[in-house]
Amino acid sequence: MTIKNGTVVLIAVAGLATAAGADVVSSTFDGGDDGWLVADGNSPANESGTSQPEYMVSGGNEGGFITTVINWSGPAFFVAPAAYLGDQSDMVGGSIVVDRRFVRPDSQADTLQVDYEVDLTITDSSNSMTLAVDLSPVPLDSWESFEVTLGVAGGWFILGTGVAASEAEIAAVLGDLGDVRVRGNIRDTFGRVAIDNFGLVPTPGTLAVLGFAGLAAARRRR
């Protein structure tokens, strides 16, 4: 049984993961912001500052969610807390899942995401390698669920060079994970962006264990 208690949830998943006893790591934001931050860069090396997101108790893709106001033309990324970091080797071949939404002001009618090159990043603890993924742009006027494979099928590339990441490079970063980020801004204009139900999942079959069973079929996969 999974009990949502407003903190990052670690769930032992024996028999479903690539290694027995692997942990699902998830944030459902049902009781707080779980220690997430908002940064103005797509990696630790490319940021100049961080701030706290705003926590909303309801209106998420079930329960609460976190959000931030975008009022500048630069990037904004939600930064995962320490529970996601360290040796995540068990996640190789698994996936990152996240729900995203653009909460637009009345003056901003266009909710189609700009096709940015970088929407998700994972960085090793020494900041020597950052891997990134470009999510397909879709309208985000309502919650949209995304799932990105933690393997070459996910489309990961090395930030700064654009070279496709190998399985060995993905495994190396996951084995010494120092930073995880998901893009906040979807357009270079004023607006409020939100995320919910973020998780590192050892195998796709464990989505139901996270409490995302109703969302699994609708996820946009890479």
Backbone as CSV, one residue per row, in Angstrom:
resi,resn,N_x,N_y,N_z,CA_x,CA_y,CA_z,C_x,C_y,C_z
1,MET,0.846,-1.192,0.000,0.000,0.000,0.000,0.878,1.236,0.000
2,THR,0.512,2.221,-0.812,1.236,3.476,-0.862,0.435,4.550,-0.142
3,ILE,1.033,5.217,0.813,0.362,6.290,1.533,0.995,7.609,1.139
4,LYS,0.190,8.514,0.587,0.694,9.823,0.203,0.704,10.714,1.440
5,ASN,1.882,11.211,1.799,1.982,11.976,3.035,2.639,13.327,2.843
6,GLY,2.677,13.810,1.580,3.220,15.129,1.344,4.719,15.176,1.244
7,THR,5.382,14.034,1.228,6.830,14.002,1.080,7.185,13.161,-0.128
8,VAL,8.433,13.271,-0.554,8.897,12.402,-1.627,8.751,10.959,-1.169
9,VAL,8.145,10.128,-2.011,7.829,8.762,-1.645,8.853,7.810,-2.246
10,LEU,9.411,6.920,-1.419,10.290,5.849,-1.881,9.550,4.539,-1.676
11,ILE,9.347,3.799,-2.764,8.584,2.567,-2.695,9.445,1.415,-3.165
12,ALA,9.647,0.400,-2.333,10.398,-0.782,-2.753,9.540,-1.593,-3.707
13,VAL,10.102,-1.916,-4.863,9.350,-2.637,-5.889,10.121,-3.900,-6.237
14,ALA,9.884,-4.974,-5.529,10.585,-6.230,-5.791,9.866,-6.981,-6.900
15,GLY,10.643,-7.476,-7.867,10.066,-8.276,-8.927,9.609,-7.477,-10.118
16,LEU,9.390,-6.172,-9.975,8.955,-5.337,-11.086,10.105,-4.566,-11.681
17,ALA,11.157,-4.364,-10.931,12.253,-3.528,-11.385,13.373,-4.374,-11.953
18,THR,14.351,-3.675,-12.551,15.474,-4.374,-13.151,16.367,-5.006,-12.101
19,ALA,16.295,-4.500,-10.877,17.040,-5.105,-9.772,16.093,-5.253,-8.598
20,ALA,16.149,-6.390,-7.906,15.231,-6.627,-6.805,15.397,-5.559,-5.745
21,GLY,14.250,-5.054,-5.248,14.293,-4.066,-4.196,14.542,-2.657,-4.680
22,ALA,14.507,-2.410,-5.992,14.700,-1.054,-6.497,13.590,-0.155,-5.985
23,ASP,13.895,1.120,-5.815,12.930,2.073,-5.282,12.353,2.946,-6.383
24,VAL,11.030,3.099,-6.377,10.376,4.144,-7.145,10.497,5.423,-6.331
25,VAL,10.879,6.508,-6.966,11.001,7.795,-6.288,9.991,8.731,-6.922
26,SER,9.081,9.299,-6.122,8.017,10.104,-6.718,7.626,11.288,-5.854
27,SER,7.094,12.305,-6.510,6.534,13.480,-5.845,5.124,13.690,-6.376
28,THR,4.126,13.474,-5.508,2.744,13.713,-5.907,2.237,15.072,-5.427
29,PHE,3.023,15.748,-4.588,2.712,17.099,-4.109,1.335,17.174,-3.436
30,ASP,0.999,16.144,-2.679,-0.289,16.149,-2.001,-0.244,16.798,-0.625
31,GLY,0.958,17.228,-0.177,1.025,17.880,1.117,2.098,18.942,1.215
32,GLY,2.719,19.303,0.090,3.772,20.313,0.109,4.600,20.259,-1.153
33,ASP,5.654,21.092,-1.184,6.472,21.171,-2.401,7.583,20.127,-2.455
34,ASP,7.680,19.294,-1.417,8.637,18.180,-1.379,10.093,18.614,-1.504
35,GLY,10.392,19.900,-1.296,11.770,20.360,-1.364,12.254,20.733,-2.749
36,TRP,11.345,20.829,-3.717,11.720,21.237,-5.065,12.088,22.716,-5.098
37,LEU,12.902,23.106,-6.071,13.283,24.496,-6.294,12.990,24.880,-7.741
38,VAL,13.104,26.165,-8.025,13.015,26.678,-9.395,14.328,27.382,-9.702
39,ALA,14.959,27.044,-10.827,16.240,27.635,-11.223,16.110,28.313,-12.579
40,ASP,17.030,29.249,-12.841,17.005,29.987,-14.105,17.985,29.412,-15.123
41,GLY,18.275,28.113,-15.020,19.174,27.469,-15.969,18.841,26.006,-16.139
42,ASN,19.309,25.417,-17.245,18.976,24.025,-17.533,19.926,23.015,-16.896
43,SER,20.922,23.502,-16.166,21.856,22.636,-15.445,22.519,23.467,-14.359
44,PRO,23.167,22.841,-13.370,23.840,23.623,-12.330,24.869,24.596,-12.888
45,ALA,25.541,24.217,-13.961,26.576,25.082,-14.539,25.995,26.288,-15.259
46,ASN,24.696,26.240,-15.590,24.084,27.304,-16.388,23.060,28.124,-15.620
47,GLU,23.118,28.094,-14.301,22.154,28.865,-13.519,22.850,29.960,-12.731
48,SER,22.090,31.013,-12.431,22.617,32.090,-11.599,21.856,32.224,-10.292
49,GLY,20.733,31.524,-10.171,19.977,31.618,-8.939,18.814,30.650,-8.896
50,THR,18.294,30.418,-7.678,17.140,29.545,-7.486,16.135,30.226,-6.573
51,SER,14.912,29.727,-6.597,13.854,30.220,-5.721,12.929,29.056,-5.399
52,GLN,11.997,29.280,-4.489,11.049,28.234,-4.138,9.826,28.314,-5.035
53,PRO,9.263,27.159,-5.418,8.010,27.185,-6.161,6.856,27.521,-5.226
54,GLU,5.716,27.816,-5.798,4.504,28.021,-5.012,3.746,26.701,-4.951
55,TYR,3.299,26.338,-3.763,2.551,25.094,-3.607,1.058,25.383,-3.630
56,MET,0.326,24.596,-4.419,-1.125,24.707,-4.505,-1.732,23.410,-3.983
57,VAL,-2.655,23.509,-3.043,-3.175,22.335,-2.353,-4.140,21.526,-3.207
58,SER,-4.727,22.127,-4.234,-5.668,21.417,-5.095,-5.539,21.937,-6.515
59,GLY,-6.160,21.220,-7.446,-6.117,21.629,-8.842,-5.076,20.908,-9.664
60,GLY,-4.304,20.016,-9.017,-3.315,19.244,-9.754,-3.963,18.112,-10.529
61,ASN,-3.133,17.256,-11.098,-3.664,16.076,-11.782,-3.954,15.025,-10.719
62,GLU,-4.880,15.374,-9.871,-5.265,14.760,-8.600,-4.405,15.368,-7.493
63,GLY,-5.063,16.017,-6.535,-4.366,16.579,-5.389,-3.633,17.868,-5.690
64,GLY,-2.527,18.091,-4.952,-1.778,19.330,-5.078,-0.785,19.312,-6.222
65,PHE,-0.113,20.462,-6.403,0.918,20.590,-7.436,1.806,21.764,-7.085
66,ILE,2.920,21.924,-7.795,3.766,23.096,-7.611,3.767,23.921,-8.888
67,THR,3.986,25.214,-8.714,3.891,26.132,-9.837,4.856,27.287,-9.639
68,THR,5.146,27.987,-10.704,5.960,29.199,-10.624,5.500,30.175,-11.684
69,VAL,5.606,31.455,-11.390,5.258,32.494,-12.358,6.467,32.786,-13.222
70,ILE,6.281,32.752,-14.521,7.338,33.083,-15.472,7.106,34.513,-15.935
71,ASN,8.018,35.414,-15.607,7.828,36.813,-15.999,9.093,37.406,-16.592
72,TRP,9.899,36.545,-17.208,11.098,37.006,-17.890,11.272,36.161,-19.145
73,SER,12.214,36.525,-19.991,12.367,35.839,-21.273,13.339,34.668,-21.221
74,GLY,13.959,34.423,-20.072,14.911,33.328,-19.953,14.248,32.042,-19.513
75,PRO,15.023,30.982,-19.342,14.467,29.682,-18.969,14.122,29.587,-17.489
76,ALA,13.243,28.657,-17.165,12.935,28.314,-15.781,12.817,26.804,-15.703
77,PHE,13.504,26.201,-14.738,13.478,24.750,-14.579,13.152,24.391,-13.137
78,PHE,12.249,23.421,-12.954,12.001,22.855,-11.639,13.131,21.878,-11.323
79,VAL,13.707,21.999,-10.116,14.873,21.206,-9.721,14.464,20.214,-8.633
80,ALA,14.742,18.938,-8.872,14.349,17.881,-7.939,15.193,17.914,-6.664
81,PRO,14.624,17.476,-5.535,15.360,17.458,-4.259,16.308,16.264,-4.154
82,ALA,16.981,16.176,-3.015,18.052,15.195,-2.812,17.585,13.747,-2.897
83,ALA,16.305,13.489,-2.638,15.813,12.110,-2.670,15.977,11.458,-4.035
84,TYR,16.097,12.270,-5.082,16.248,11.740,-6.440,17.708,11.510,-6.831
85,LEU,18.626,11.932,-5.995,20.036,11.962,-6.383,20.803,10.763,-5.828
86,GLY,22.094,10.687,-6.214,22.934,9.583,-5.761,22.942,8.439,-6.764
87,ASP,23.113,7.237,-6.277,23.181,6.058,-7.142,21.778,5.623,-7.548
88,GLN,21.404,5.943,-8.770,20.107,5.547,-9.317,20.296,4.538,-10.453
89,SER,21.289,3.681,-10.313,21.580,2.684,-11.348,20.384,1.791,-11.648
90,ASP,19.530,1.560,-10.647,18.360,0.715,-10.855,17.368,1.328,-11.839
91,MET,17.522,2.615,-12.140,16.600,3.282,-13.054,16.994,3.122,-14.523
92,VAL,18.154,2.559,-14.801,18.562,2.340,-16.193,17.528,1.443,-16.870
93,GLY,16.983,1.903,-17.990,15.924,1.168,-18.667,14.542,1.500,-18.157
94,GLY,14.465,2.278,-17.083,13.184,2.728,-16.558,12.743,4.004,-17.251
95,SER,12.169,4.930,-16.496,11.686,6.156,-17.127,11.538,7.280,-16.119
96,ILE,11.477,8.501,-16.651,11.061,9.682,-15.904,9.631,9.987,-16.320
97,VAL,8.761,10.237,-15.337,7.384,10.614,-15.635,7.098,11.972,-15.010
98,VAL,6.265,12.765,-15.676,5.904,14.082,-15.162,4.629,14.562,-15.841
99,ASP,3.812,15.281,-15.086,2.638,15.959,-15.628,2.934,17.449,-15.670
100,ARG,2.556,18.109,-16.768,2.853,19.536,-16.937,1.605,20.272,-17.410
101,ARG,1.527,21.551,-17.027,0.407,22.385,-17.461,0.842,23.839,-17.474
102,PHE,0.334,24.592,-18.447,0.529,26.037,-18.511,-0.748,26.697,-18.022
103,VAL,-0.683,27.378,-16.883,-1.832,28.088,-16.334,-1.741,29.519,-16.835
104,ARG,-2.452,29.813,-17.895,-2.250,31.081,-18.594,-3.051,32.210,-17.963
105,PRO,-2.540,33.431,-18.020,-3.362,34.587,-17.678,-4.334,34.857,-18.817
106,ASP,-5.335,35.683,-18.572,-6.350,35.956,-19.595,-5.758,36.544,-20.860
107,SER,-4.626,37.250,-20.731,-4.038,37.922,-21.887,-3.200,36.988,-22.752
108,GLN,-2.971,35.758,-22.296,-2.115,34.836,-23.042,-2.945,33.643,-23.490
109,ALA,-3.371,33.653,-24.754,-4.268,32.613,-25.251,-3.530,31.387,-25.769
110,ASP,-2.276,31.540,-26.186,-1.550,30.449,-26.830,-0.885,29.565,-25.783
111,THR,-1.323,28.320,-25.690,-0.749,27.394,-24.713,0.132,26.337,-25.369
112,LEU,0.412,26.469,-26.660,1.292,25.514,-27.328,2.730,25.779,-26.915
113,GLN,3.401,24.736,-26.434,4.783,24.901,-26.004,5.689,25.222,-27.181
114,VAL,6.611,26.157,-26.962,7.677,26.393,-27.924,8.520,25.122,-28.014
115,ASP,9.017,24.796,-29.203,9.828,23.588,-29.363,11.259,23.873,-28.913
116,TYR,11.446,23.939,-27.587,12.780,24.139,-27.029,13.629,22.890,-27.266
117,GLU,14.929,23.069,-27.298,15.825,21.923,-27.473,15.930,21.102,-26.204
118,VAL,15.783,21.752,-25.053,16.024,21.088,-23.764,14.792,21.220,-22.873
119,ASP,14.207,20.083,-22.469,13.051,20.094,-21.575,13.271,19.286,-20.300
120,LEU,14.116,18.282,-20.343,14.495,17.494,-19.171,16.003,17.358,-19.159
121,THR,16.609,17.441,-17.973,18.053,17.215,-17.881,18.381,16.362,-16.667
122,ILE,19.436,15.550,-16.816,20.028,14.821,-15.694,21.534,15.067,-15.745
123,THR,22.131,15.342,-14.592,23.547,15.705,-14.515,24.234,14.857,-13.459
124,ASP,25.480,14.449,-13.719,26.219,13.695,-12.708,26.673,14.625,-11.588
125,SER,27.130,14.044,-10.484,27.424,14.841,-9.293,28.620,15.762,-9.455
126,SER,29.502,15.481,-10.401,30.663,16.344,-10.628,30.403,17.414,-11.677
127,ASN,29.167,17.460,-12.205,28.792,18.411,-13.259,29.642,18.255,-14.516
128,SER,30.182,17.054,-14.733,31.014,16.836,-15.914,30.199,16.420,-17.130
129,MET,28.967,15.943,-16.916,28.119,15.562,-18.040,26.656,15.819,-17.709
130,THR,25.976,16.540,-18.595,24.533,16.738,-18.501,23.887,16.148,-19.737
131,LEU,22.890,15.301,-19.533,22.122,14.719,-20.627,20.753,15.382,-20.671
132,ALA,20.251,15.610,-21.878,19.012,16.358,-22.049,18.074,15.646,-23.009
133,VAL,16.793,16.015,-22.925,15.749,15.492,-23.809,14.887,16.653,-24.279
134,ASP,14.479,16.588,-25.533,13.564,17.559,-26.135,12.186,16.912,-26.208
135,LEU,11.219,17.425,-25.442,9.862,16.893,-25.484,9.105,17.483,-26.669
136,SER,8.242,16.686,-27.268,7.435,17.172,-28.385,6.486,18.258,-27.896
137,PRO,6.408,19.397,-28.607,5.527,20.480,-28.166,4.061,20.123,-28.354
138,VAL,3.284,20.320,-27.304,1.839,20.075,-27.353,1.150,21.206,-26.596
139,PRO,-0.146,21.466,-26.875,-0.873,22.454,-26.075,-0.939,22.001,-24.621
140,LEU,-0.705,22.918,-23.701,-0.684,22.573,-22.281,-1.709,23.388,-21.500
141,ASP,-2.898,23.588,-22.106,-3.949,24.300,-21.387,-4.638,23.403,-20.364
142,SER,-4.363,22.103,-20.405,-4.793,21.164,-19.377,-3.610,20.245,-19.079
143,TRP,-3.732,19.432,-18.048,-2.620,18.573,-17.662,-2.284,17.577,-18.764
144,GLU,-0.996,17.494,-19.100,-0.494,16.506,-20.051,0.573,15.667,-19.342
145,SER,0.529,14.365,-19.552,1.437,13.434,-18.887,2.509,12.949,-19.853
146,PHE,3.761,12.987,-19.410,4.901,12.614,-20.240,5.684,11.491,-19.570
147,GLU,6.260,10.622,-20.388,7.123,9.552,-19.903,8.314,9.444,-20.843
148,VAL,9.527,9.547,-20.301,10.754,9.493,-21.097,11.592,8.313,-20.628
149,THR,11.909,7.414,-21.548,12.710,6.241,-21.230,14.129,6.641,-20.837
150,LEU,14.642,6.027,-19.785,16.019,6.261,-19.345,16.945,5.278,-20.055
151,GLY,17.033,5.474,-21.357,17.852,4.661,-22.248,17.932,5.370,-23.586
152,VAL,18.615,4.792,-24.553,18.809,5.473,-25.837,17.486,5.727,-26.545
153,ALA,16.471,4.898,-26.288,15.168,5.100,-26.915,14.502,6.392,-26.465
154,GLY,14.956,6.953,-25.344,14.374,8.190,-24.844,14.824,9.431,-25.579
155,GLY,15.848,9.313,-26.426,16.319,10.469,-27.178,17.262,11.376,-26.414
156,TRP,17.942,10.867,-25.407,18.873,11.682,-24.622,20.089,12.080,-25.454
157,PHE,20.547,13.311,-25.256,21.760,13.788,-25.922,22.612,14.561,-24.930
158,ILE,23.886,14.742,-25.255,24.812,15.440,-24.366,24.627,16.940,-24.526
159,LEU,24.293,17.612,-23.430,24.088,19.053,-23.469,25.393,19.748,-23.831
160,GLY,25.321,20.645,-24.802,26.503,21.377,-25.232,27.064,20.887,-26.538
161,THR,26.880,19.593,-26.837,27.376,19.040,-28.105,26.252,18.549,-28.999
162,GLY,25.133,18.153,-28.404,24.029,17.614,-29.185,24.224,16.182,-29.626
163,VAL,25.332,15.562,-29.233,25.615,14.181,-29.616,24.715,13.231,-28.819
164,ALA,24.127,12.256,-29.510,23.257,11.292,-28.843,24.011,10.550,-27.747
165,ALA,23.378,10.425,-26.595,24.003,9.727,-25.466,23.929,8.220,-25.669
166,SER,24.987,7.531,-25.296,25.019,6.070,-25.368,24.395,5.479,-24.109
167,GLU,24.097,4.184,-24.170,23.587,3.506,-22.972,24.586,3.617,-21.827
168,ALA,25.879,3.519,-22.141,26.905,3.602,-21.101,26.927,4.981,-20.462
169,GLU,26.751,6.033,-21.255,26.751,7.396,-20.708,25.514,7.639,-19.854
170,ILE,24.374,7.152,-20.297,23.156,7.287,-19.493,23.313,6.545,-18.170
171,ALA,23.864,5.340,-18.228,24.074,4.556,-17.009,25.062,5.235,-16.070
172,ALA,26.095,5.858,-16.630,27.098,6.531,-15.799,26.492,7.708,-15.050
173,VAL,25.657,8.496,-15.724,25.020,9.640,-15.065,24.043,9.161,-13.999
174,LEU,23.234,8.158,-14.316,22.275,7.647,-13.337,22.966,7.007,-12.140
175,GLY,24.145,6.464,-12.342,24.869,5.844,-11.243,25.476,6.833,-10.273
176,ASP,25.522,8.100,-10.648,26.104,9.152,-9.797,25.326,10.439,-10.029
177,LEU,24.018,10.375,-9.831,23.122,11.466,-10.211,23.243,12.638,-9.246
178,GLY,23.533,13.812,-9.803,23.708,14.998,-8.979,22.663,16.066,-9.171
179,ASP,21.842,15.948,-10.244,20.866,16.996,-10.526,19.838,16.461,-11.522
180,VAL,18.556,16.802,-11.282,17.460,16.430,-12.180,16.560,17.647,-12.350
181,ARG,16.228,17.984,-13.611,15.424,19.182,-13.868,14.381,18.936,-14.948
182,VAL,13.264,19.665,-14.827,12.226,19.659,-15.852,11.862,21.107,-16.166
183,ARG,11.748,21.410,-17.457,11.494,22.795,-17.865,10.181,23.297,-17.289
184,GLY,10.229,24.541,-16.798,9.026,25.205,-16.342,8.389,25.994,-17.467
185,ASN,9.106,27.008,-17.958,8.482,27.850,-18.985,8.243,27.066,-20.268
186,ILE,7.061,27.284,-20.873,6.775,26.658,-22.161,6.735,27.696,-23.280
187,ARG,6.708,28.968,-22.892,6.785,30.059,-23.864,7.629,31.165,-23.241
188,ASP,8.227,32.007,-24.059,9.055,33.099,-23.542,8.193,34.321,-23.257
189,THR,7.133,34.121,-22.507,6.210,35.191,-22.159,5.763,34.998,-20.722
190,PHE,5.041,36.003,-20.197,4.503,35.906,-18.846,3.502,34.756,-18.769
191,GLY,3.522,34.038,-17.692,2.561,32.963,-17.483,2.922,32.161,-16.254
192,ARG,2.055,31.272,-15.880,2.277,30.410,-14.717,2.335,28.962,-15.189
193,VAL,3.414,28.284,-14.835,3.631,26.909,-15.270,3.599,25.992,-14.053
194,ALA,3.072,24.779,-14.228,2.910,23.860,-13.108,3.355,22.456,-13.488
195,ILE,3.812,21.691,-12.475,4.092,20.270,-12.661,3.457,19.477,-11.530
196,ASP,3.219,18.199,-11.794,2.651,17.291,-10.805,3.142,15.877,-11.122
197,ASN,3.050,14.989,-10.145,3.305,13.554,-10.333,4.623,13.264,-11.043
198,PHE,5.701,13.830,-10.520,7.029,13.555,-11.071,7.566,12.282,-10.440
199,GLY,8.261,11.475,-11.232,8.833,10.268,-10.653,9.937,9.655,-11.485
200,LEU,10.822,8.930,-10.808,11.782,8.039,-11.449,11.243,6.631,-11.259
201,VAL,11.001,5.940,-12.360,10.302,4.663,-12.328,11.206,3.574,-12.893
202,PRO,11.512,2.510,-12.136,12.416,1.473,-12.636,11.940,0.805,-13.916
203,THR,10.641,0.498,-14.003,10.084,-0.085,-15.223,8.710,0.514,-15.452
204,PRO,8.236,0.572,-16.708,6.919,1.157,-16.978,5.796,0.511,-16.184
205,GLY,5.921,-0.765,-15.846,4.872,-1.456,-15.119,4.644,-0.958,-13.714
206,THR,5.551,-0.150,-13.187,5.402,0.333,-11.814,4.646,1.647,-11.731
207,LEU,4.145,2.175,-12.846,3.348,3.399,-12.785,2.140,3.229,-11.874
208,ALA,1.516,2.058,-11.908,0.350,1.823,-11.064,0.709,1.874,-9.591
209,VAL,1.923,1.432,-9.244,2.366,1.456,-7.855,2.485,2.885,-7.358
210,LEU,2.838,3.803,-8.259,2.967,5.206,-7.888,1.619,5.860,-7.614
211,GLY,0.525,5.195,-7.997,-0.771,5.835,-7.907,-1.130,6.545,-9.188
212,PHE,-0.379,6.295,-10.277,-0.643,6.949,-11.556,-1.379,6.013,-12.508
213,ALA,-2.030,4.968,-12.008,-2.590,3.944,-12.883,-3.538,4.534,-13.906
214,GLY,-4.350,5.503,-13.506,-5.301,6.095,-14.427,-4.662,6.963,-15.474
215,LEU,-3.401,7.335,-15.278,-2.716,8.227,-16.202,-1.782,7.488,-17.133
216,ALA,-1.426,6.259,-16.800,-0.386,5.558,-17.535,-0.688,5.439,-19.016
217,ALA,-1.924,5.123,-19.362,-2.260,4.903,-20.766,-2.183,6.181,-21.577
218,ALA,-2.346,7.335,-20.922,-2.392,8.602,-21.644,-1.043,9.290,-21.739
219,ARG,0.005,8.698,-21.181,1.299,9.370,-21.171,1.900,9.449,-22.558
220,ARG,2.529,10.597,-22.828,3.248,10.796,-24.082,4.645,10.237,-23.891
221,ARG,4.964,9.159,-24.608,6.194,8.415,-24.345,7.279,8.746,-25.347
222,ARG,8.535,8.637,-24.850,9.714,8.728,-25.710,10.626,7.570,-25.381
